[in-house]
C-alpha cells in the first residue's frame, strides 16, 4: 500500500543513496546480492557498498557489455547481480548482451540505468537517454521499472531480490520531489492510483509523477477532475488499471521523461486499443536528441512541465 505525502518537497535523500543503502541492507541480511559498476561508483553513490562488501562488488571498468556478461555469469551460479551504468550505456551499448546473455538465457539479472532523460543535465545529449526504455521494451520477458522517489526505490530494490528474471530499473540519480510516505509499498506490474477524478486520467512515471500531481492540483481548482496514476512498471504494463481508468474518465494523458516514440505513451496506447479506445494526448520528448542545460531549462525546452500536462489535459477532454 502507498501513502501520498501532503506536501511534495525535494527529498533530502538522493535516489542513488536510497539504492546503495537498500543493497547494503540486503547484503547485511545475507541475501546473495552482488553490485557491478562500469567505472561509475562515485556517480552511482556505490562507494559505501564497495567498501563494506568488497567480495560482493565488481568494478567492471568502461565495458558495459562485458559487465552484463559478468552479471549473467554470476546469476548462473545463484547470485543476484545489480549492474549499474548511465542509462544511455546500460541500454544502447549493452542491448545485445541484455537480450542474449541475460534474457534469452533466462537468467536473473538487474540492470540499473541512471540519469534518465533531462536528469542527465550537464552531461548533455550523448549521456541523455530519451530512448532507453523504448530500446529495451521490445526484449521478450524483460521487466521495465521507473521509481518516482527514494521511498519507491527502497521498496522496489528489495522486491527485486525476491523475484526471478531480467529487470531494468530507470533511476534518477540525485534529488527528486518526494511523493510517498515512508513505508509505502508497490507491486511490480501494477500501477499506483494516486488520486481519482472523473474527467481525465494522467498516467506518469519517474520525475513526471510530481508534475502530474501538480497539474491535477491546478486543474482541480478549475473544476476538472483528474485521476493520476504512477505507472512505475512500463512492462508488463497494468492493462486492467488502464482499462478501468479509460472507462471511468474517457480520456488519458501520458507524461514521461522519455521519447514518445516507443515510450510510456506508446505502451499505454497499445493497452487502450485492446480494451476501450479513448482520446490520448502524450506529454514527452518529441523525437529529439538531448542537450546540455539545467533541469529546469530542459524541462521547459522539452515540454515536461505541469503546465504542459495541463494543456494536454484540456486537449484530451475537448476530444471526448
Secondary structure, DSSP 8 states (H G I E B T S, - for coil): ---B-SS--B-SS-HHHHHHHHHHHHHHTT--EEEEESS-TTTTT-HHHHHH-GGGEEE--S-HHHHHHHHHHHHHTT-EEEEEEEHHIIIIITHHHIIIIIIITT--EEEEEESBGGGGGGG-GGG-BSSHHHHHHTSTT-EEE--SSHHHHHHHHHHTTSS-SEEEEEE--S--B--B-TT----TTS-EEEE--SSEEEEE-TTHHHHHHHHHHHHHTTT--EEEEE--EEES--HHHHHHHHHHHSEEEEEEEEESTTSHHHHHHHHHHHH---EEEEEEE-S-------HHHHHHHTT-SHHHHHHHHHHHHHT-
